[in-house]
Amino acid sequence: MGFRVGGPRRCVGARGNPCPDAAVVAGKATQARCAECARLDRAHSVAADTIADDPRTYRVYLAWFGPGMVKVGITREERGAARLLEQGAVAFGWLGRGPLMAARRTEELLRVALKVPDRISYARKRAVRAALPGVEERRAEVERMYGFAVALDGWPESLERLPADVVDHGEAFGVERLSGVPGHAVTELVDGGVVSGELVAVAGPDLCLDDAGRLVVLDSRLLRGWRLEAVQGATTRTTVPVREVPVEQGGLF
């Protein structure tokens, strides 16, 4: 794949409505929204806790991104595993299902009791993705955390506990093809810049490209708001700003 970026980058609006100001947004921003559209987009959001009476069923999950890198979260049951794929969860397991507020209370209980976050940055996910342990080790860590979670007291009565059934996304993402090389992450897109390479793996929003032997990781959220035009040719190389992905050691960079 290969494309040239055309600017300026414009705000994509909120909740299906265009930005009234067609505001220019920064090339490093992952949401491609101006401050006002970002506020409107979160005004009716489960993630922002602005919906308390949603009648739909929600599921609580444990998601695994790397050794010692587990988070707890919730998603609408009707979405299935889509939320886990979007986040780049290499492995995950369901914990329970029930009403929104019961799922929220369970999420907070597990987050505090298990000392796991409800959010992990994409920078940390990229830092470990190229050198992950095998499927069985990934599965074992999720199952271990599941055991701790279901043994806790204080689960809401309205939340149904689900059996342990770990799902692994390693093959779907293609992480085994990353060859232990963290690579270089695109820091921003710029007017006239080029991104080019052979797609070798996809994890969440990250596109992993082999650019003439150099691994380039592009967060596809950076694409929104730009004009893109195709470029072709074996000599075309990535010219947008990149920086080396740091390798995480001992839980710290």
Backbone as CSV, one residue per row, in Angstrom:
resi,resn,N_x,N_y,N_z,CA_x,CA_y,CA_z,C_x,C_y,C_z
1,MET,0.843,-1.178,0.000,0.000,0.000,0.000,0.884,1.234,0.000
2,GLY,0.360,2.322,-0.557,1.123,3.555,-0.567,0.215,4.737,-0.852
3,PHE,0.437,5.844,-0.150,-0.379,7.025,-0.391,0.392,8.286,-0.001
4,ARG,-0.009,9.387,-0.622,0.521,10.705,-0.285,-0.566,11.488,0.435
5,VAL,-0.166,12.224,1.452,-1.100,12.967,2.298,-1.283,14.374,1.748
6,GLY,-2.548,14.834,1.690,-2.851,16.195,1.262,-3.570,16.954,2.358
7,GLY,-3.165,18.168,2.609,-3.754,18.938,3.698,-4.417,20.210,3.205
8,PRO,-4.900,21.032,4.146,-4.758,20.847,5.593,-5.684,19.753,6.124
9,ARG,-5.403,19.296,7.335,-6.238,18.287,7.982,-7.413,18.980,8.661
10,ARG,-8.629,18.525,8.313,-9.836,19.163,8.819,-10.541,18.295,9.853
11,CYS,-11.202,18.942,10.795,-12.007,18.248,11.799,-13.086,17.416,11.119
12,VAL,-13.305,16.179,11.619,-14.280,15.268,11.008,-15.674,15.444,11.582
13,GLY,-15.874,16.366,12.520,-17.198,16.597,13.075,-17.537,15.637,14.199
14,ALA,-18.828,15.606,14.569,-19.247,14.799,15.714,-20.591,14.146,15.468
15,ARG,-20.669,12.858,15.792,-21.922,12.101,15.754,-22.650,12.243,14.421
16,GLY,-21.892,12.127,13.328,-22.478,12.165,11.991,-22.702,13.548,11.420
17,ASN,-22.342,14.585,12.171,-22.530,15.964,11.705,-21.188,16.592,11.383
18,PRO,-21.097,17.347,10.273,-19.821,17.978,9.929,-19.472,19.094,10.903
19,CYS,-18.192,19.359,11.013,-17.734,20.463,11.859,-18.204,21.775,11.238
20,PRO,-18.937,22.622,11.961,-19.444,23.871,11.374,-18.339,24.832,10.961
21,ASP,-17.170,24.707,11.581,-16.058,25.608,11.270,-15.032,24.989,10.324
22,ALA,-15.225,23.693,9.976,-14.208,22.996,9.173,-12.829,23.277,9.746
23,ALA,-12.717,23.152,11.068,-11.507,23.551,11.782,-10.307,22.701,11.385
24,VAL,-9.148,23.317,11.377,-7.889,22.612,11.132,-7.449,21.945,12.434
25,VAL,-7.048,20.676,12.358,-6.589,19.952,13.545,-5.147,19.490,13.337
26,ALA,-4.469,19.225,14.439,-3.046,18.883,14.396,-2.810,17.516,13.770
27,GLY,-1.678,17.366,13.117,-1.331,16.102,12.471,-1.053,14.989,13.452
28,LYS,-0.740,15.306,14.718,-0.440,14.294,15.727,-1.686,13.790,16.441
29,ALA,-2.822,14.468,16.291,-4.038,14.100,17.023,-4.632,12.805,16.468
30,THR,-5.020,11.893,17.360,-5.597,10.625,16.894,-7.102,10.716,16.685
31,GLN,-7.775,11.705,17.260,-9.229,11.791,17.139,-9.702,12.687,15.998
32,ALA,-8.860,13.517,15.457,-9.180,14.373,14.302,-10.421,15.228,14.542
33,ARG,-10.564,15.737,15.763,-11.693,16.611,16.077,-11.190,17.872,16.775
34,CYS,-11.852,18.991,16.498,-11.579,20.213,17.239,-12.159,20.054,18.647
35,ALA,-11.844,20.972,19.535,-12.265,20.851,20.934,-13.780,20.799,21.065
36,GLU,-14.501,21.617,20.305,-15.963,21.657,20.425,-16.603,20.373,19.911
37,CYS,-16.137,19.849,18.781,-16.695,18.607,18.245,-16.344,17.424,19.146
38,ALA,-15.166,17.449,19.743,-14.792,16.382,20.677,-15.728,16.388,21.881
39,ARG,-16.080,17.565,22.369,-17.009,17.664,23.497,-18.385,17.130,23.130
40,LEU,-18.865,17.487,21.946,-20.175,17.020,21.500,-20.179,15.509,21.276
41,ASP,-19.074,14.970,20.790,-19.007,13.534,20.511,-19.113,12.711,21.786
42,ARG,-18.602,13.255,22.894,-18.628,12.533,24.167,-19.848,12.863,25.019
43,ALA,-20.729,13.734,24.500,-21.878,14.159,25.291,-22.914,13.051,25.473
44,HIS,-22.845,12.019,24.644,-23.792,10.899,24.749,-22.983,9.619,24.591
45,SER,-22.155,9.347,25.609,-21.171,8.280,25.486,-21.141,7.415,26.732
46,VAL,-21.147,6.081,26.520,-20.993,5.147,27.640,-19.617,5.310,28.257
47,ALA,-18.601,5.479,27.424,-17.233,5.605,27.931,-17.077,6.816,28.840
48,ALA,-17.840,7.884,28.565,-17.746,9.098,29.378,-18.751,9.104,30.520
49,ASP,-19.452,7.974,30.716,-20.433,7.855,31.799,-21.548,8.890,31.685
50,THR,-21.958,9.232,30.469,-23.063,10.175,30.292,-24.380,9.452,30.012
51,ILE,-24.359,8.112,29.978,-25.569,7.317,29.780,-25.697,6.370,30.966
52,ALA,-26.761,6.530,31.737,-26.952,5.655,32.900,-28.156,4.738,32.735
53,ASP,-29.003,5.017,31.747,-30.249,4.258,31.604,-30.291,3.417,30.330
54,ASP,-29.129,3.062,29.799,-29.064,2.235,28.601,-29.634,0.851,28.926
55,PRO,-30.704,0.409,28.223,-31.329,-0.874,28.565,-30.613,-2.096,27.989
56,ARG,-29.594,-1.907,27.188,-28.936,-3.031,26.527,-28.037,-3.806,27.491
57,THR,-27.747,-5.049,27.108,-26.883,-5.907,27.927,-25.420,-5.609,27.622
58,TYR,-24.610,-5.576,28.680,-23.174,-5.317,28.543,-22.384,-6.511,29.072
59,ARG,-21.162,-6.632,28.575,-20.256,-7.684,29.038,-18.995,-7.066,29.645
60,VAL,-18.497,-7.727,30.676,-17.241,-7.331,31.310,-16.158,-8.289,30.811
61,TYR,-14.981,-7.759,30.514,-13.927,-8.604,29.954,-12.576,-8.295,30.584
62,LEU,-11.654,-9.256,30.446,-10.236,-9.063,30.722,-9.510,-9.120,29.384
63,ALA,-8.696,-8.123,29.107,-7.947,-8.080,27.849,-6.451,-8.124,28.136
64,TRP,-5.721,-8.907,27.344,-4.278,-9.100,27.522,-3.541,-8.526,26.318
65,PHE,-2.535,-7.681,26.579,-1.771,-7.044,25.512,-0.288,-7.417,25.520
66,GLY,0.171,-8.004,26.642,1.562,-8.387,26.787,1.793,-8.859,28.209
67,PRO,2.960,-9.418,28.514,3.241,-9.914,29.867,2.987,-8.841,30.922
68,GLY,2.132,-9.157,31.894,1.806,-8.216,32.950,0.981,-7.027,32.499
69,MET,0.436,-7.089,31.309,-0.290,-5.963,30.724,-1.740,-6.378,30.447
70,VAL,-2.546,-6.361,31.515,-3.946,-6.783,31.446,-4.824,-5.620,31.875
71,LYS,-5.955,-5.448,31.211,-6.911,-4.418,31.609,-8.297,-5.026,31.699
72,VAL,-9.184,-4.321,32.403,-10.578,-4.733,32.511,-11.425,-3.688,31.806
73,GLY,-12.516,-4.127,31.180,-13.372,-3.183,30.472,-14.751,-3.748,30.250
74,ILE,-15.617,-2.949,29.632,-16.964,-3.404,29.296,-17.260,-3.074,27.841
75,THR,-18.198,-3.804,27.259,-18.631,-3.561,25.892,-20.060,-4.053,25.735
76,ARG,-20.803,-3.492,24.798,-22.159,-3.971,24.535,-22.121,-5.400,24.029
77,GLU,-22.995,-6.236,24.537,-22.998,-7.644,24.157,-23.198,-7.827,22.663
78,GLU,-24.019,-6.990,22.052,-24.324,-7.128,20.625,-23.093,-6.902,19.747
79,ARG,-22.049,-6.245,20.286,-20.837,-5.986,19.509,-19.885,-7.180,19.500
80,GLY,-20.137,-8.188,20.341,-19.247,-9.341,20.374,-17.830,-8.935,20.728
81,ALA,-16.866,-9.459,19.970,-15.449,-9.181,20.255,-14.914,-7.964,19.506
82,ALA,-15.793,-7.200,18.852,-15.320,-6.070,18.040,-14.488,-5.083,18.843
83,ARG,-14.923,-4.781,20.072,-14.187,-3.826,20.907,-12.783,-4.338,21.222
84,LEU,-12.631,-5.646,21.424,-11.316,-6.207,21.729,-10.397,-6.134,20.514
85,LEU,-10.952,-6.368,19.334,-10.167,-6.240,18.107,-9.742,-4.792,17.893
86,GLU,-10.654,-3.852,18.156,-10.346,-2.430,17.984,-9.196,-1.985,18.890
87,GLN,-9.143,-2.534,20.092,-8.105,-2.145,21.046,-6.775,-2.849,20.799
88,GLY,-6.774,-3.881,19.966,-5.546,-4.637,19.752,-5.265,-5.628,20.860
89,ALA,-6.323,-6.161,21.498,-6.139,-7.162,22.557,-5.677,-8.469,21.931
90,VAL,-4.485,-8.916,22.297,-3.936,-10.141,21.712,-4.694,-11.365,22.226
91,ALA,-5.176,-11.300,23.472,-6.002,-12.371,24.036,-7.002,-11.729,24.989
92,PHE,-8.144,-12.390,25.187,-9.129,-11.850,26.118,-10.039,-12.965,26.600
93,GLY,-10.767,-12.672,27.683,-11.762,-13.602,28.203,-12.916,-12.823,28.796
94,TRP,-14.143,-13.339,28.616,-15.322,-12.717,29.214,-15.383,-13.060,30.700
95,LEU,-15.920,-12.130,31.486,-16.107,-12.347,32.911,-17.585,-12.430,33.296
96,GLY,-18.407,-11.563,32.733,-19.822,-11.561,33.101,-20.645,-10.731,32.140
97,ARG,-21.976,-10.781,32.312,-22.895,-10.029,31.461,-24.063,-9.552,32.308
98,GLY,-24.600,-8.395,31.947,-25.728,-7.867,32.686,-25.994,-6.417,32.334
99,PRO,-26.795,-5.705,33.152,-27.121,-4.297,32.888,-25.879,-3.408,32.945
100,LEU,-25.984,-2.249,32.299,-24.845,-1.343,32.200,-24.254,-0.983,33.557
101,MET,-25.085,-0.536,34.500,-24.543,-0.063,35.771,-23.924,-1.194,36.578
102,ALA,-24.494,-2.401,36.469,-23.883,-3.548,37.151,-22.527,-3.867,36.537
103,ALA,-22.444,-3.761,35.198,-21.166,-3.989,34.525,-20.147,-2.931,34.935
104,ARG,-20.584,-1.680,35.058,-19.695,-0.604,35.485,-19.175,-0.849,36.908
105,ARG,-20.062,-1.259,37.808,-19.641,-1.501,39.187,-18.650,-2.661,39.258
106,THR,-18.902,-3.691,38.449,-17.986,-4.827,38.430,-16.631,-4.424,37.866
107,GLU,-16.640,-3.620,36.823,-15.389,-3.130,36.233,-14.555,-2.402,37.280
108,GLU,-15.184,-1.530,38.056,-14.461,-0.774,39.072,-13.974,-1.688,40.192
109,LEU,-14.808,-2.646,40.611,-14.403,-3.603,41.638,-13.143,-4.345,41.211
110,LEU,-13.135,-4.862,39.993,-11.998,-5.640,39.505,-10.763,-4.764,39.311
111,ARG,-10.982,-3.577,38.825,-9.845,-2.683,38.591,-9.090,-2.412,39.893
112,VAL,-9.837,-2.157,40.958,-9.216,-1.850,42.247,-8.640,-3.105,42.902
113,ALA,-9.438,-4.187,42.927,-9.011,-5.394,43.641,-7.842,-6.091,42.947
114,LEU,-7.850,-6.121,41.624,-6.796,-6.810,40.883,-5.626,-5.890,40.536
115,LYS,-5.807,-4.597,40.834,-4.768,-3.603,40.517,-4.426,-3.607,39.032
116,VAL,-5.466,-3.628,38.212,-5.288,-3.541,36.763,-5.965,-2.259,36.276
117,PRO,-5.468,-1.661,35.211,-6.048,-0.413,34.711,-7.287,-0.664,33.856
118,ASP,-8.007,0.402,33.538,-9.093,0.306,32.570,-8.656,0.876,31.223
119,ARG,-7.364,1.229,31.132,-6.835,1.770,29.884,-5.335,1.515,29.809
120,ILE,-4.859,1.129,28.621,-3.424,0.935,28.381,-3.078,1.680,27.094
121,SER,-2.038,2.472,27.134,-1.702,3.297,25.982,-1.243,2.435,24.802
122,TYR,-1.454,2.948,23.599,-0.991,2.238,22.413,0.527,2.208,22.345
123,ALA,1.179,3.207,22.938,2.647,3.201,22.956,3.156,1.973,23.699
124,ARG,2.542,1.637,24.829,2.961,0.453,25.588,2.635,-0.828,24.819
125,LYS,1.501,-0.871,24.154,1.133,-2.060,23.386,2.154,-2.305,22.270
126,ARG,2.563,-1.238,21.587,3.536,-1.383,20.496,4.891,-1.838,21.024
127,ALA,5.231,-1.420,22.249,6.552,-1.707,22.793,6.767,-3.192,23.056
128,VAL,5.697,-3.976,23.183,5.840,-5.408,23.487,5.343,-6.314,22.364
129,ARG,4.658,-5.757,21.381,3.941,-6.578,20.402,4.854,-7.442,19.545
130,ALA,6.072,-6.983,19.274,6.950,-7.717,18.366,7.678,-8.877,19.040
131,ALA,7.519,-9.026,20.359,8.229,-10.109,21.063,7.319,-10.722,22.125
132,LEU,6.140,-11.145,21.711,5.170,-11.707,22.647,5.454,-13.181,22.930
133,PRO,5.079,-13.673,24.112,5.176,-15.108,24.388,4.153,-15.877,23.556
134,GLY,4.233,-17.202,23.597,3.349,-18.035,22.784,1.913,-18.041,23.254
135,VAL,1.068,-18.690,22.448,-0.371,-18.716,22.710,-0.693,-19.304,24.077
136,GLU,-0.039,-20.402,24.453,-0.359,-21.058,25.721,-0.019,-20.170,26.910
137,GLU,1.087,-19.451,26.838,1.449,-18.548,27.934,0.469,-17.388,28.033
138,ARG,0.046,-16.891,26.885,-0.940,-15.808,26.879,-2.251,-16.292,27.496
139,ARG,-2.678,-17.475,27.093,-3.916,-18.044,27.614,-3.833,-18.263,29.123
140,ALA,-2.701,-18.753,29.585,-2.534,-19.048,31.010,-2.637,-17.784,31.854
141,GLU,-2.086,-16.669,31.360,-2.150,-15.449,32.155,-3.583,-14.919,32.258
142,VAL,-4.335,-15.009,31.167,-5.735,-14.570,31.224,-6.534,-15.476,32.164
143,GLU,-6.305,-16.780,32.083,-7.016,-17.715,32.959,-6.673,-17.488,34.423
144,ARG,-5.414,-17.146,34.698,-4.997,-16.868,36.079,-5.732,-15.635,36.612
145,MET,-5.794,-14.584,35.812,-6.493,-13.381,36.241,-7.996,-13.621,36.362
146,TYR,-8.533,-14.454,35.488,-9.953,-14.813,35.578,-10.227,-15.483,36.923
147,GLY,-9.347,-16.392,37.347,-9.525,-17.077,38.616,-9.558,-16.109,39.789
148,PHE,-8.654,-15.119,39.771,-8.650,-14.105,40.825,-9.958,-13.305,40.810
149,ALA,-10.414,-12.956,39.598,-11.597,-12.100,39.462,-12.860,-12.770,39.989
150,VAL,-13.103,-14.018,39.595,-14.361,-14.678,40.000,-14.344,-15.070,41.465
151,ALA,-13.181,-15.077,42.114,-13.103,-15.412,43.530,-13.403,-14.219,44.428
152,LEU,-13.518,-13.036,43.841,-13.767,-11.837,44.638,-15.219,-11.769,45.106
153,ASP,-15.410,-11.231,46.285,-16.754,-10.924,46.770,-17.155,-9.533,46.274
154,GLY,-18.452,-9.276,46.290,-18.928,-7.942,45.950,-19.446,-7.775,44.539
155,TRP,-19.515,-8.865,43.758,-20.087,-8.754,42.427,-21.578,-8.410,42.539
156,PRO,-22.110,-7.511,41.709,-23.545,-7.222,41.728,-24.357,-8.482,41.405
157,GLU,-25.484,-8.660,42.087,-26.315,-9.845,41.868,-26.882,-9.903,40.457
158,SER,-27.064,-8.756,39.834,-27.662,-8.724,38.495,-26.668,-9.040,37.393
159,LEU,-25.388,-9.257,37.744,-24.394,-9.582,36.723,-24.159,-11.090,36.710
160,GLU,-24.434,-11.697,35.574,-24.241,-13.144,35.407,-22.776,-13.436,35.100
161,ARG,-22.171,-14.327,35.882,-20.776,-14.694,35.620,-20.711,-15.665,34.441
162,LEU,-19.683,-15.503,33.643,-19.510,-16.349,32.458,-18.310,-17.263,32.656
163,PRO,-18.337,-18.460,32.043,-17.221,-19.402,32.195,-15.970,-18.901,31.491
164,ALA,-14.816,-19.380,31.953,-13.537,-19.008,31.338,-13.452,-19.590,29.929
165,ASP,-13.213,-18.743,28.957,-13.091,-19.188,27.562,-12.209,-18.179,26.840
166,VAL,-10.902,-18.378,26.911,-9.947,-17.405,26.386,-9.908,-17.451,24.859
167,VAL,-9.959,-16.278,24.251,-9.865,-16.126,22.795,-8.533,-15.461,22.473
168,ASP,-7.789,-16.003,21.519,-6.492,-15.443,21.140,-6.577,-14.827,19.742
169,HIS,-6.107,-13.589,19.601,-6.147,-12.873,18.327,-4.793,-12.822,17.631
170,GLY,-3.808,-13.557,18.147,-2.471,-13.484,17.568,-2.436,-13.781,16.082
171,GLU,-3.146,-14.835,15.676,-3.164,-15.206,14.252,-3.924,-14.178,13.434
172,ALA,-5.049,-13.695,13.969,-5.836,-12.695,13.244,-5.039,-11.417,13.006
173,PHE,-4.250,-10.999,14.002,-3.447,-9.791,13.865,-2.195,-10.023,13.028
174,GLY,-1.656,-11.239,13.055,-0.414,-11.517,12.357,0.817,-11.134,13.157
175,VAL,0.731,-11.165,14.497,1.861,-10.709,15.318,3.100,-11.581,15.150
176,GLU,2.916,-12.861,14.767,4.075,-13.733,14.580,4.944,-13.288,13.411
177,ARG,4.412,-12.450,12.536,5.169,-11.993,11.360,6.001,-10.744,11.644
178,LEU,5.988,-10.271,12.894,6.725,-9.056,13.218,8.204,-9.316,13.518
179,SER,8.583,-10.585,13.655,9.991,-11.002,13.712,10.792,-10.361,14.845
180,GLY,10.154,-10.010,15.932,10.884,-9.499,17.081,11.446,-8.106,16.921
181,VAL,11.032,-7.373,15.878,11.551,-6.026,15.637,10.468,-5.007,15.983
182,PRO,10.680,-4.143,17.000,9.648,-3.166,17.369,9.320,-2.182,16.248
183,GLY,10.335,-1.792,15.473,10.090,-0.918,14.333,10.050,0.552,14.680
184,HIS,9.488,1.338,13.762,9.390,2.785,13.894,7.924,3.196,13.761
185,ALA,7.431,4.002,14.695,6.043,4.450,14.686,5.941,5.819,14.030
186,VAL,4.933,5.992,13.194,4.657,7.298,12.596,4.170,8.235,13.697
187,THR,4.820,9.371,13.857,4.444,10.305,14.917,3.360,11.281,14.474
188,GLU,3.339,11.605,13.184,2.302,12.478,12.647,2.328,12.398,11.125
189,LEU,1.216,12.774,10.523,1.164,12.907,9.075,1.296,14.378,8.728
190,VAL,1.927,14.663,7.591,2.177,16.040,7.172,1.781,16.199,5.714
191,ASP,1.420,17.402,5.349,1.019,17.706,3.981,2.157,17.345,3.022
192,GLY,1.869,16.496,2.044,2.864,16.068,1.067,3.656,14.848,1.469
193,GLY,3.489,14.381,2.717,4.211,13.208,3.182,3.684,11.923,2.555
194,VAL,4.544,10.905,2.520,4.206,9.622,1.905,4.322,8.510,2.944
195,VAL,3.381,7.580,2.891,3.460,6.332,3.664,3.410,5.195,2.665
196,SER,4.364,4.241,2.766,4.445,3.178,1.776,5.027,1.924,2.407
197,GLY,4.566,0.761,1.954,5.117,-0.498,2.434,4.150,-1.646,2.226
198,GLU,4.640,-2.846,2.508,3.821,-4.058,2.405,3.193,-4.341,3.762
199,LEU,1.880,-4.474,3.801,1.171,-4.718,5.053,1.469,-6.130,5.547
200,VAL,2.030,-6.232,6.773,2.390,-7.543,7.312,1.587,-7.912,8.547
201,ALA,1.038,-6.924,9.255,0.257,-7.216,10.455,-0.644,-6.029,10.757
202,VAL,-1.775,-6.310,11.414,-2.715,-5.274,11.839,-3.174,-5.622,13.242
203,ALA,-3.006,-4.687,14.196,-3.453,-4.910,15.570,-4.164,-3.659,16.051
204,GLY,-5.477,-3.748,16.239,-6.237,-2.558,16.573,-6.109,-1.545,15.444
205,PRO,-5.829,-0.283,15.763,-5.690,0.715,14.695,-4.319,0.704,14.030
206,ASP,-3.383,-0.083,14.541,-2.007,-0.058,14.040,-1.835,-0.910,12.781
207,LEU,-1.346,-0.277,11.721,-0.974,-0.965,10.488,0.542,-1.120,10.495
208,CYS,1.029,-2.350,10.390,2.466,-2.629,10.427,2.947,-2.891,9.005
209,LEU,3.814,-2.037,8.503,4.248,-2.069,7.109,5.735,-2.383,7.008
210,ASP,6.070,-3.262,6.074,7.471,-3.526,5.743,7.861,-2.541,4.652
211,ASP,8.620,-1.518,5.044,9.040,-0.470,4.120,10.494,-0.722,3.732
212,ALA,10.690,-1.575,2.717,12.032,-1.921,2.231,12.923,-2.424,3.355
213,GLY,12.374,-3.319,4.196,13.145,-3.914,5.265,13.030,-3.206,6.608
214,ARG,12.413,-2.045,6.630,12.191,-1.308,7.876,10.715,-1.424,8.252
215,LEU,10.424,-1.816,9.508,9.043,-1.930,9.956,8.536,-0.552,10.369
216,VAL,7.460,-0.108,9.710,6.829,1.173,10.026,5.432,0.889,10.565
217,VAL,5.123,1.452,11.735,3.823,1.249,12.370,3.020,2.537,12.248
218,LEU,1.874,2.443,11.567,1.006,3.606,11.355,-0.282,3.430,12.138
219,ASP,-0.548,4.337,13.070,-1.837,4.374,13.764,-2.848,4.937,12.771
220,SER,-3.768,4.093,12.307,-4.683,4.499,11.243,-5.631,5.619,11.664
221,ARG,-5.734,5.899,12.958,-6.558,7.022,13.403,-5.974,8.357,12.935
222,LEU,-4.667,8.362,12.627,-4.028,9.581,12.133,-4.490,9.950,10.726
223,LEU,-5.146,9.014,10.026,-5.535,9.244,8.631,-6.740,10.158,8.489
224,ARG,-7.621,10.146,9.487,-8.882,10.875,9.350,-8.646,12.377,9.232
225,GLY,-9.406,12.982,8.330,-9.331,14.432,8.145,-8.377,14.891,7.048
226,TRP,-7.562,13.951,6.515,-6.634,14.275,5.431,-7.224,13.848,4.082
227,ARG,-6.717,14.420,3.013,-6.952,13.901,1.672,-5.813,12.937,1.357
228,LEU,-6.144,11.781,0.795,-5.126,10.780,0.478,-5.168,10.464,-1.010
229,GLU,-4.008,10.341,-1.625,-3.938,9.938,-3.027,-2.925,8.816,-3.163
230,ALA,-3.236,7.876,-4.026,-2.390,6.695,-4.176,-1.050,7.058,-4.805
231,VAL,-0.013,6.358,-4.372,1.301,6.459,-5.011,1.753,5.040,-5.331
232,GLN,2.494,4.906,-6.391,2.961,3.593,-6.832,4.440,3.664,-7.161
233,GLY,5.048,2.473,-7.171,6.456,2.408,-7.537,7.299,1.764,-6.459
234,ALA,8.171,0.863,-6.885,8.986,0.097,-5.940,9.961,0.986,-5.171
235,THR,10.278,2.178,-5.704,11.253,3.043,-5.042,10.602,4.004,-4.049
236,THR,9.273,4.007,-3.967,8.581,4.908,-3.056,8.825,4.481,-1.613
237,ARG,9.245,5.426,-0.771,9.520,5.141,0.633,8.685,6.055,1.525
238,THR,8.541,5.651,2.781,7.836,6.468,3.765,8.666,7.695,4.108
239,THR,8.026,8.880,4.020,8.740,10.127,4.286,8.161,10.917,5.464
240,VAL,7.041,10.481,6.032,6.469,11.206,7.169,7.333,10.967,8.410
241,PRO,7.246,11.843,9.425,8.079,11.687,10.629,7.794,10.378,11.363
242,VAL,8.843,9.687,11.758,8.729,8.450,12.542,9.740,8.501,13.678
243,ARG,9.523,7.652,14.678,10.522,7.487,15.736,10.550,6.033,16.146
244,GLU,11.685,5.591,16.614,11.853,4.190,16.987,10.929,3.828,18.146
245,VAL,10.276,2.668,18.027,9.416,2.184,19.107,10.304,1.680,20.233
246,PRO,10.190,2.229,21.453,11.031,1.764,22.560,10.624,0.371,22.991
247,VAL,11.576,-0.419,23.450,11.305,-1.767,23.946,11.029,-1.677,25.432
248,GLU,9.912,-2.238,25.868,9.554,-2.186,27.272,10.314,-3.264,28.035
249,GLN,10.929,-2.873,29.127,11.705,-3.799,29.957,11.292,-3.627,31.409
250,GLY,10.902,-4.747,32.036,10.550,-4.712,33.449,9.366,-3.830,33.761
251,GLY,8.461,-3.667,32.773,7.272,-2.868,32.989,7.481,-1.384,32.785
252,LEU,8.736,-0.954,32.493,9.018,0.449,32.249,9.810,0.597,30.960
253,PHE,9.739,1.780,30.337,10.549,2.021,29.134,11.986,2.249,29.544
